[in-house]
């Protein structure tokens, strides 16, 4: 009888500790300082920001941790993309042998929209690339998501960080 009560107490204590741990960990992830929010807003407004990719998620396949320097540099008139591509070729028409996410462009369309929950949606549509659109979601805590839609290849997502360029 005493053994059963000790097991129940141990189970309830474990459940309580797990609940506290998950509550605190989710709280820490969503906390952001006003300084970071203002810095991101200024970077988006000035069209001077850098996205650094930490993970890649192909349309079919596993999420991959990226080692090395993979980025998107955006300046008012220049877009530099240096990201890896993992995915499938849907059509050979117009596809090249080089990495479709390794290019520089000065010919693109840009749209920016402030999110209701904080942060920004930024869409870039390069004219001279296999990439149809690059959709970024910048969060107030400095993290970011990016989705790349392509003409002849499957889409790919990235997650990472956004930083203002000084």
GIMO-V279325 format. One record per backbone hydrogen bond with DSSP energy under -1.0 kcal/mol. NH is the residue of the N-H (numbers start at 1). CO is the residue of the C=O. E is the energy in kcal/mol with one decimal. If there is no record, write none. Layout:
[[NH	CO	E] [NH	CO	E]]
This chain:
[[5	1	-1.9] [6	2	-2.1] [7	3	-2.0] [8	4	-2.2] [9	5	-2.4] [10	6	-2.3] [11	7	-2.5] [12	8	-2.7] [13	9	-2.4] [14	10	-2.3] [15	11	-2.5] [16	12	-2.4] [17	13	-2.5] [18	14	-2.3] [19	15	-2.3] [20	16	-2.4] [21	17	-2.6] [22	18	-2.7] [23	19	-2.2] [24	20	-2.5] [25	21	-2.6] [26	22	-1.9] [27	23	-1.7] [28	24	-2.2] [29	25	-1.5] [30	26	-1.1] [37	33	-1.9] [38	34	-2.6] [39	35	-2.3] [40	36	-2.5] [41	37	-2.5] [42	38	-2.4] [43	39	-2.2] [44	40	-2.6] [45	41	-2.5] [46	42	-2.4] [48	43	-2.3] [49	74	-1.9] [50	163	-2.6] [51	72	-2.9] [52	161	-2.6] [53	70	-2.0] [54	159	-3.0] [55	159	-2.2] [56	64	-2.5] [57	157	-3.3] [59	155	-1.3] [64	56	-3.3] [66	54	-3.0] [71	82	-1.7] [72	51	-2.3] [73	80	-2.8] [74	49	-2.8] [75	78	-2.9] [79	105	-2.8] [80	73	-2.7] [81	103	-3.2] [82	71	-2.9] [83	101	-3.0] [90	152	-2.7] [91	152	-1.6] [95	92	-1.1] [102	99	-1.1] [103	81	-1.6] [105	79	-2.8] [109	125	-1.7] [111	123	-2.4] [113	121	-2.5] [115	119	-2.1] [118	115	-1.2] [120	138	-2.3] [121	113	-3.1] [122	136	-2.5] [123	111	-2.7] [124	134	-2.5] [125	109	-2.5] [127	107	-2.7] [132	149	-2.3] [133	149	-1.7] [134	124	-2.7] [135	147	-3.1] [136	122	-3.6] [137	145	-2.7] [138	120	-2.7] [139	143	-2.7] [142	139	-1.8] [144	160	-2.2] [145	137	-2.2] [146	158	-2.9] [147	135	-2.4] [148	156	-2.9] [149	133	-2.5] [151	130	-2.6] [154	88	-2.4] [156	148	-1.7] [157	57	-2.2] [158	146	-2.8] [159	55	-2.0] [160	144	-2.5] [161	52	-2.2] [162	142	-2.7] [163	50	-2.2] [165	48	-1.7]]
